[in-house]
Amino acid sequence: MHTLTDPELSAGLAGFEEAVGAITLDDIPATRQFLTGLQAAMASQAPEIPGVLTSDHHAPGADGDPDVFVRVYQPEKRLDLLPALLWIHGGGYVLGDVAGDDLKAKSLALSLNCVVASVEYRLAPENPFPAPLDDCYAALKWLAANTERFGIRENKIAIGGASAGGGLAAGLGLLARDRGEVDVCYQLLIYPMIDDTNTEQASETVPDAPLWTRANNLIGWRSYLGQEPGSKGISPYAAPSRAEDLSGLPPTYIGVGTPDLFRDEDIEYAQRLMKAGVPTELHVYADGFHGFDGFAPESDAAQRFTGEQIKLLARALHQ
């Protein structure tokens, strides 16, 4: 496993592992229940974020799919039309919900002075691909169809997410480009989970990764795809690294850390975006383990990580 040299990140990782231990996907329902309790406890200790109005809605699902829950966050003080961000939570395609990212979404709405719509997509393995991505696309279409209702600038809708949420955002970017129904102005991909072939297991010669381990990654992909990852014929909308043509995608931010299991796939995807002519920002953080901005939020690395995302996304949304 990668040895962390940043004392702030080392302390953040050690504190989490001491308090919680390892997160595994051996029993997905039990892990979901555990994380729900953990998130509730963390939220109860977090400071309130005033100045944000929230409202709950349901976007119609496509082709007989169930409606999709979407929570909308708006700055309380607003004088004009605002840009919007469709936010997609992470969790390895099998964990997470809108409530778990509630504080994140509120912070984004205020920091970016924008409307944030957070989508509650169906989770695998109960609902494998394409169900989660279909839900995200339904939410995107609904948001674009309700710009007047929420005071949104029609040409300023971005998409973004972290980890599996980043993977879904990348797949959504491809899907939106190919269907041509919604114009996405930017995609924010935070350590996205995009390569189903990255399933080599830890051994004496293959180091494991902190927090999101190789074992978890295999289970996450297997659950999402409904088949063995690395198989032939897997859709690039499910695993965006498989996309042959990346041209025509919106300007993109990709951020990842050196010890993150997704480092190589994210760097390669960014390089391919650049070669395809897509304006791309790639930021790699030494010692930035998966989720380091959440587990060591006060660290210098996390502050720079989130600060750069806000600056770039704000420029894309407000220019």
C-alpha positions, 0 to 999 in steps of 0.5 A: 500500500502507498505510504503517505508522507503528507502528515495531514492526510496521514492523520485523516486516514488514520483517524477514519480507520481507527474510528470506523475500520475498513469499508467492505462490500462483502455484505452490501446491505449491511454496509449501506446501513452502517454508512447511513448511521455514520453519515447521520452522526457526522451530519449532526456534528457538522455546522449548519450551512444557512442561506440555501433553500431545498426542495424535493421533486420527482423527475419522470423516468423514461420508458416505464422506469420509476420516477427519479428523486431529485433534491434541488438546492438554491441560494436563498438570496438570488437576483437573476437567472443562475447556472445549474449543476446536476450532482451525482453522489458516489458509492461504488455504484452500490452505496450512497444517497442524496442525503449523504451528500446534502452538505456537499450540495449546499456548499456547492450551491453557495460557493458557485452561486448556482442551482444544484440538483442532486439525483437519487439514482437506483443502486446496483446490484439490485438495479444494474446498468443501465438503470443508474445511468438512465436515472441520471439522464432522466434527471438531466432532461427534467432539469433542462425542461424546468429551467424557467421554473428554477430560474436556470440559464438554459445554456449553463447546465453542468454535470459532476460527481465523485468516484462512481458519481464521477463515472456516472457523470462521464457516462452521462456526458457521452450519452448527452453528447450522442443523444443531442437533447441536452447541452452540457456546458461542463463536466466535473469528474472527481476521481471518477470510476471509469475503467471496468478492466482495473480489477487486478487483485492485491498481492505481494507484487500488486499494492492495494489502495487506501479506503477503496480497495481492489476487492471493493472495486471488483465487487462494485463493477461486477454489481453495476455491470451485472456481468464479469468486468473486463468482458467483451461488449460492455457499453462505454456508457457504463465504463467510459474508458471504453469509449473510442471517440471522446470528441465533442464532449464538454470541457472537463475537470479530472482530479485524482490522487497518487495513491488512488486506485483510479489514478492511472485510468483517470490520467489516461482518460484526461490525456485522451480527452486532450488528444480529442480536442476537449478542453481538459484540466487534470490535477493529480495530488501527491498522497491524495487517497480516495476520498481524501477531501472528505476524510481530511477536509481541513488539510492543505491538499483538500483545501487546494483540491476543492478550491480549484474545482470551485474556481474552474466550475465557477468560471465555466458556469458564469463566464 
